[in-house]
């Protein structure tokens, strides 16, 4: 019997440069390389700009990319993804994925249907496909959308809508034969939502092995951006609500007198314009667009330290994917998080953790590392070791392939 065939359903996919897309694409392409037949039903690129890519205009698009058979579904993309507009964005993909999911399930009869959440709403298409062809259902949770919506203010808790959303989330997760997520703390949350221990699995994101150190490229960026020999505190990624990125501007304002430190923010997203307005007049803050993948090695090398803000309450609802490459860069990380969280356990000893929302503490941490190059080196080396131990790309992808084979061999029926 050959390697199991797989149908993947997930909103985000390459060529989106950050977030979930690169990991879904990387998993699919790795499985194809190891002999699996993989079809993926995905959305059209829009992230992190929250703008539809005109190169993918039109209805459903089918193509093969790096061995993966792709169906790209049309969906609504709001410029400001809040409230009903965000829900419409997610439900539009869930609806447009239904027809290709049913068609592929009946035509190809995949052995496993894998749904990547967000958007968990698209699990409805995955459940339908699995039922139509008798496949195993695997849900992979990149973040817990409902509680993240509470933490970011997109949804009020303790309302009838919130209670229904939590119930629906738990019900969907309990339909799966396998439920994976990206940190031990998030695995524990699966148990809180009623997922039986036997069906839980940790499947981390990984550090991108292609983002090798690029000192020459970093020197070029320093010259291009007139950074000179200043200490660079770097944030690179999506600029949205759950990051709590405003604290970086507040910390920079406290450090205006330190002309040897500069905050460099590279990213795009719905909150960038308000963030730039917040930073108006600060000469120690620079904004740049998110850099392409071919310059990421230079970007990571450019940093003297990385900044990883996160709002209070979100730390165990999502483990930021950008952390993987921060650690692998061999540079220390300054994160806003609390003891006992997954983010704290990864950063402690490899950087400095400060309380979420505490700009004074963040500024002090940046200053402490800026003034102590020896400490930066020690923490950076510890980060490099952690990346090799826990975030190694080949090992994580091999574990996913093994889990896929094990799931297919599992006896029919729930084994809770």
PLY file of the C-alpha trace (Angstrom):
ply
format ascii 1.0
element vertex 416
property float x
property float y
property float z
element edge 415
property int vertex1
property int vertex2
end_header
0.00 0.00 0.00
1.43 3.40 -1.02
1.51 6.61 1.02
-1.95 7.88 2.05
-3.70 10.38 -0.22
-4.71 13.68 1.33
-7.21 16.48 0.77
-6.26 19.71 2.55
-8.77 22.52 3.13
-7.40 25.82 4.43
-7.93 29.49 3.70
-4.27 30.59 3.66
-1.57 29.26 1.33
1.54 30.40 -0.53
2.45 32.82 -2.02
1.34 34.59 1.16
4.72 35.34 2.78
3.84 35.17 6.49
1.30 33.62 8.82
-0.33 30.26 8.20
0.09 30.14 4.41
3.78 29.16 4.24
3.24 26.32 6.72
0.26 24.82 4.91
2.13 25.02 1.61
5.30 23.61 3.16
3.43 20.65 4.62
1.66 19.87 1.34
4.85 20.10 -0.71
6.80 17.97 1.76
4.16 15.23 1.62
4.19 15.31 -2.19
7.99 14.95 -2.12
7.62 11.83 0.03
5.18 10.22 -2.42
1.76 11.32 -1.18
-0.97 12.50 -3.53
-2.08 15.88 -2.18
-4.92 18.13 -3.30
-5.49 21.44 -1.51
-8.58 23.64 -1.53
-7.38 27.09 -0.52
-8.23 30.76 -0.73
-6.70 33.38 -2.97
-3.72 35.38 -1.68
-4.64 38.45 0.38
-2.57 38.34 3.60
-1.06 40.28 5.35
-2.14 43.30 3.29
-5.84 42.30 3.47
-6.10 43.10 -0.24
-7.09 40.63 -2.95
-4.24 39.87 -5.34
-5.40 40.90 -8.86
-3.27 38.13 -10.38
-5.81 35.65 -9.00
-8.99 37.44 -10.07
-12.05 35.50 -11.18
-13.82 32.43 -9.87
-12.38 29.07 -8.90
-8.86 28.52 -10.23
-7.22 25.13 -10.61
-3.48 24.57 -11.06
-0.61 22.40 -9.95
2.11 24.06 -7.89
5.20 22.15 -6.79
3.34 18.87 -7.21
0.29 19.94 -5.19
-3.02 20.06 -7.05
-4.64 23.33 -6.03
-8.16 24.67 -6.17
-8.21 28.36 -5.25
-11.65 29.53 -4.17
-13.03 33.06 -4.46
-13.83 34.73 -1.16
-14.60 38.13 0.32
-11.62 40.19 1.59
-12.50 43.16 3.83
-10.04 46.04 4.14
-10.79 46.31 7.84
-11.45 42.77 9.13
-13.61 43.42 12.18
-17.03 42.30 13.34
-19.46 41.12 10.69
-16.94 41.81 7.92
-14.47 39.33 9.39
-17.22 36.72 9.78
-18.29 37.30 6.17
-14.68 36.79 5.08
-14.45 33.43 6.85
-17.90 32.13 5.92
-17.43 33.11 2.26
-14.46 30.74 1.97
-16.30 28.01 3.88
-19.16 28.24 1.36
-17.06 28.38 -1.80
-14.96 25.43 -0.60
-18.02 23.17 -0.26
-18.55 22.30 -3.93
-14.90 21.46 -4.77
-14.60 19.54 -1.49
-17.57 17.33 -2.38
-16.40 16.88 -5.97
-12.84 15.90 -5.02
-14.03 13.60 -2.24
-16.24 11.65 -4.64
-13.77 11.68 -7.54
-10.44 11.07 -5.79
-11.57 9.42 -2.55
-8.70 10.71 -0.37
-7.87 8.67 2.70
-7.45 11.71 4.97
-9.09 15.15 4.91
-7.04 17.78 6.75
-8.62 21.10 7.71
-6.34 23.96 8.78
-7.90 26.44 11.20
-8.32 29.35 10.94
-10.80 29.25 9.42
-12.52 26.62 11.54
-15.73 27.36 9.63
-14.15 25.60 6.65
-14.22 22.43 8.75
-17.81 22.11 7.58
-16.49 21.42 4.07
-13.90 19.04 5.52
-16.53 17.13 7.50
-18.69 16.83 4.38
-15.78 15.58 2.28
-14.70 13.03 4.90
-18.24 11.69 5.19
-18.66 11.40 1.41
-15.54 9.28 0.91
-15.14 7.60 4.30
-11.86 9.41 5.01
-10.26 10.15 8.35
-10.74 13.75 9.47
-7.77 15.71 10.83
-8.12 19.29 12.10
-4.95 21.34 12.64
-5.44 24.40 14.87
-3.06 27.30 14.31
-4.98 29.50 16.74
-8.19 29.36 18.74
-10.26 31.88 16.82
-13.15 32.39 19.23
-11.10 33.16 22.34
-8.66 35.19 20.26
-11.66 37.27 19.17
-12.49 37.82 22.84
-8.90 38.84 23.65
-8.68 41.30 20.76
-12.11 42.83 21.31
-13.59 41.50 18.07
-16.28 39.65 20.05
-17.67 40.25 23.51
-17.57 37.25 25.86
-20.56 36.24 27.98
-23.04 36.90 25.21
-25.33 34.37 23.56
-23.33 34.75 20.33
-20.08 34.05 22.19
-21.50 31.00 23.97
-22.77 29.59 20.69
-19.40 30.19 19.01
-17.57 28.32 21.79
-20.05 25.44 21.65
-19.75 25.22 17.86
-15.95 25.29 18.04
-15.91 22.42 20.54
-18.43 20.41 18.53
-16.42 20.73 15.33
-13.16 19.74 17.04
-14.81 16.67 18.58
-15.82 15.40 15.13
-12.20 14.87 14.10
-10.23 11.64 14.34
-7.08 13.68 14.98
-6.72 17.24 16.28
-3.28 18.84 16.30
-2.02 22.22 17.38
1.28 24.03 17.73
2.28 24.17 21.42
1.87 22.09 24.60
-0.33 24.76 26.15
-2.61 24.76 23.10
-2.77 20.95 23.22
-3.99 21.27 26.82
-6.70 23.65 25.61
-7.90 20.97 23.19
-8.62 18.82 26.24
-10.58 21.67 27.81
-12.72 21.70 24.66
-13.55 18.01 24.97
-11.04 16.49 22.54
-10.04 13.06 23.87
-6.32 12.70 24.77
-5.82 9.91 22.25
-6.82 12.22 19.41
-4.64 15.15 20.49
-1.28 15.88 18.91
1.35 18.60 19.04
2.56 19.59 15.56
4.70 22.68 15.68
5.45 25.22 13.03
9.10 25.28 11.99
11.97 27.61 11.33
12.41 28.09 7.59
15.70 26.43 6.67
16.07 28.68 3.60
16.41 31.83 5.73
20.16 31.39 6.18
22.22 34.20 7.78
23.14 36.85 5.22
25.65 39.34 6.66
26.29 40.98 3.29
22.57 41.47 2.71
22.18 42.87 6.23
24.97 45.38 5.57
23.16 46.42 2.40
19.90 46.97 4.30
21.69 49.03 6.96
23.06 51.27 4.25
19.76 51.44 2.34
17.81 52.39 5.46
20.52 54.66 6.94
20.77 52.61 10.11
24.54 53.05 10.44
25.85 51.24 13.54
22.75 51.69 15.67
21.27 48.81 17.65
18.32 47.49 15.64
15.26 46.28 17.56
13.28 44.53 14.82
9.63 43.60 14.42
8.75 41.86 11.16
5.32 40.45 10.39
1.62 41.17 10.32
0.39 44.40 11.89
-2.96 43.51 13.44
-4.87 43.60 16.70
-3.68 40.41 18.39
-0.06 41.55 18.23
-0.58 44.49 20.59
2.11 46.18 18.52
1.25 49.68 19.78
3.48 49.00 22.77
6.53 49.16 20.50
5.78 52.79 19.67
5.23 53.59 23.35
8.58 52.01 24.25
10.31 53.86 21.42
8.91 57.13 22.73
10.47 56.37 26.13
13.83 55.80 24.43
13.93 58.90 22.21
17.05 60.03 24.03
18.91 56.85 23.00
20.15 57.84 19.56
22.05 54.53 19.33
18.80 52.45 19.30
16.30 52.27 16.45
13.00 50.40 16.25
12.51 48.92 12.77
8.99 47.70 11.95
8.63 45.72 8.72
5.11 44.61 7.98
1.70 45.23 6.57
-1.84 44.87 7.76
-4.99 46.76 8.72
-3.37 48.49 11.71
-0.29 49.87 9.96
-1.66 53.32 9.19
-2.86 53.97 12.76
0.50 52.73 14.01
2.39 55.12 11.75
0.20 57.96 13.01
1.00 56.94 16.59
4.71 57.10 15.78
4.56 60.52 14.12
7.53 62.66 15.15
9.63 59.78 16.48
13.03 59.72 14.78
13.94 56.36 16.34
11.20 54.41 14.52
11.33 53.25 10.91
8.53 51.56 8.92
9.24 49.37 5.92
7.17 46.95 3.87
7.37 43.26 4.58
10.46 41.98 2.80
10.32 39.17 0.23
11.47 35.68 1.16
14.80 36.10 -0.65
15.69 38.95 1.74
14.52 37.32 4.96
17.99 35.96 5.78
19.34 39.50 5.52
16.44 40.86 7.59
16.98 38.38 10.41
20.72 39.05 10.37
20.09 42.80 10.46
18.48 42.58 13.90
20.46 42.94 17.09
17.35 41.84 18.94
13.83 40.81 17.95
10.59 42.27 19.29
7.58 40.00 19.83
4.61 41.86 21.31
1.38 40.09 22.18
-1.69 41.31 23.98
-2.65 39.95 27.39
-4.85 36.88 27.17
-3.75 35.77 23.71
-0.51 33.93 24.60
-1.97 30.42 24.74
-4.52 30.96 21.99
-1.80 31.30 19.37
1.97 30.83 19.38
3.30 33.40 16.90
4.80 31.70 13.86
7.41 34.46 13.55
9.04 33.17 16.77
10.48 30.17 14.93
12.70 32.21 12.63
13.57 34.68 15.39
15.07 31.88 17.45
16.80 30.33 14.45
18.48 33.68 13.66
20.59 33.37 16.80
19.45 36.73 18.15
17.69 37.36 21.49
13.95 38.01 21.65
12.09 40.53 23.79
8.50 39.32 24.22
5.49 40.67 26.08
3.96 37.69 27.85
3.32 36.18 31.27
4.99 33.28 33.14
3.33 29.93 32.50
2.41 30.67 28.88
3.78 28.83 25.89
5.45 31.97 24.58
7.16 32.59 27.94
8.52 29.04 28.07
10.06 29.44 24.61
11.60 32.88 25.12
12.80 32.70 28.74
16.54 32.06 28.74
16.71 33.04 25.06
15.67 36.64 25.54
13.69 38.73 28.00
9.98 38.44 28.84
8.10 41.47 30.16
4.44 41.86 31.13
2.00 42.46 28.28
1.11 46.12 27.96
4.06 47.38 30.05
5.93 49.79 27.79
8.30 50.85 30.58
9.41 47.26 31.14
9.76 46.72 27.38
11.93 49.83 27.03
14.07 48.67 29.96
14.55 45.23 28.38
15.58 46.76 25.04
18.01 49.06 26.85
19.50 46.21 28.89
20.25 44.17 25.77
21.46 47.17 23.79
24.00 47.94 26.53
25.24 44.36 26.96
26.53 42.78 23.74
27.93 39.79 25.65
24.47 39.01 27.05
22.97 39.34 23.58
25.45 36.77 22.33
24.72 34.29 25.14
20.96 34.59 24.76
21.21 34.42 20.99
23.22 31.20 21.13
20.61 29.72 23.49
17.91 30.73 20.99
19.82 28.96 18.23
20.03 25.78 20.31
16.29 25.87 21.07
15.49 26.30 17.38
17.59 23.24 16.53
15.99 21.19 19.32
12.33 22.03 18.80
11.80 23.90 15.53
13.80 21.92 12.98
11.89 21.82 9.70
12.75 18.31 8.46
12.02 16.67 11.82
8.62 18.36 12.17
7.56 17.50 8.63
8.70 13.89 9.09
6.56 13.70 12.23
3.55 14.96 10.26
4.06 12.27 7.61
4.31 9.56 10.27
1.14 10.82 11.97
-0.67 10.73 8.63
0.26 7.10 8.05
-0.70 6.17 11.62
-4.07 7.84 11.25
-4.90 5.80 8.14
-3.92 2.56 9.91
-6.12 3.40 12.90
-9.10 1.01 13.25
-12.49 2.42 12.16
-14.61 4.15 14.77
-13.77 6.35 17.69
-11.12 5.02 20.05
-11.66 7.43 22.93
0 1
1 2
2 3
3 4
4 5
5 6
6 7
7 8
8 9
9 10
10 11
11 12
12 13
13 14
14 15
15 16
16 17
17 18
18 19
19 20
20 21
21 22
22 23
23 24
24 25
25 26
26 27
27 28
28 29
29 30
30 31
31 32
32 33
33 34
34 35
35 36
36 37
37 38
38 39
39 40
40 41
41 42
42 43
43 44
44 45
45 46
46 47
47 48
48 49
49 50
50 51
51 52
52 53
53 54
54 55
55 56
56 57
57 58
58 59
59 60
60 61
61 62
62 63
63 64
64 65
65 66
66 67
67 68
68 69
69 70
70 71
71 72
72 73
73 74
74 75
75 76
76 77
77 78
78 79
79 80
80 81
81 82
82 83
83 84
84 85
85 86
86 87
87 88
88 89
89 90
90 91
91 92
92 93
93 94
94 95
95 96
96 97
97 98
98 99
99 100
100 101
101 102
102 103
103 104
104 105
105 106
106 107
107 108
108 109
109 110
110 111
111 112
112 113
113 114
114 115
115 116
116 117
117 118
118 119
119 120
120 121
121 122
122 123
123 124
124 125
125 126
126 127
127 128
128 129
129 130
130 131
131 132
132 133
133 134
134 135
135 136
136 137
137 138
138 139
139 140
140 141
141 142
142 143
143 144
144 145
145 146
146 147
147 148
148 149
149 150
150 151
151 152
152 153
153 154
154 155
155 156
156 157
157 158
158 159
159 160
160 161
161 162
162 163
163 164
164 165
165 166
166 167
167 168
168 169
169 170
170 171
171 172
172 173
173 174
174 175
175 176
176 177
177 178
178 179
179 180
180 181
181 182
182 183
183 184
184 185
185 186
186 187
187 188
188 189
189 190
190 191
191 192
192 193
193 194
194 195
195 196
196 197
197 198
198 199
199 200
200 201
201 202
202 203
203 204
204 205
205 206
206 207
207 208
208 209
209 210
210 211
211 212
212 213
213 214
214 215
215 216
216 217
217 218
218 219
219 220
220 221
221 222
222 223
223 224
224 225
225 226
226 227
227 228
228 229
229 230
230 231
231 232
232 233
233 234
234 235
235 236
236 237
237 238
238 239
239 240
240 241
241 242
242 243
243 244
244 245
245 246
246 247
247 248
248 249
249 250
250 251
251 252
252 253
253 254
254 255
255 256
256 257
257 258
258 259
259 260
260 261
261 262
262 263
263 264
264 265
265 266
266 267
267 268
268 269
269 270
270 271
271 272
272 273
273 274
274 275
275 276
276 277
277 278
278 279
279 280
280 281
281 282
282 283
283 284
284 285
285 286
286 287
287 288
288 289
289 290
290 291
291 292
292 293
293 294
294 295
295 296
296 297
297 298
298 299
299 300
300 301
301 302
302 303
303 304
304 305
305 306
306 307
307 308
308 309
309 310
310 311
311 312
312 313
313 314
314 315
315 316
316 317
317 318
318 319
319 320
320 321
321 322
322 323
323 324
324 325
325 326
326 327
327 328
328 329
329 330
330 331
331 332
332 333
333 334
334 335
335 336
336 337
337 338
338 339
339 340
340 341
341 342
342 343
343 344
344 345
345 346
346 347
347 348
348 349
349 350
350 351
351 352
352 353
353 354
354 355
355 356
356 357
357 358
358 359
359 360
360 361
361 362
362 363
363 364
364 365
365 366
366 367
367 368
368 369
369 370
370 371
371 372
372 373
373 374
374 375
375 376
376 377
377 378
378 379
379 380
380 381
381 382
382 383
383 384
384 385
385 386
386 387
387 388
388 389
389 390
390 391
391 392
392 393
393 394
394 395
395 396
396 397
397 398
398 399
399 400
400 401
401 402
402 403
403 404
404 405
405 406
406 407
407 408
408 409
409 410
410 411
411 412
412 413
413 414
414 415
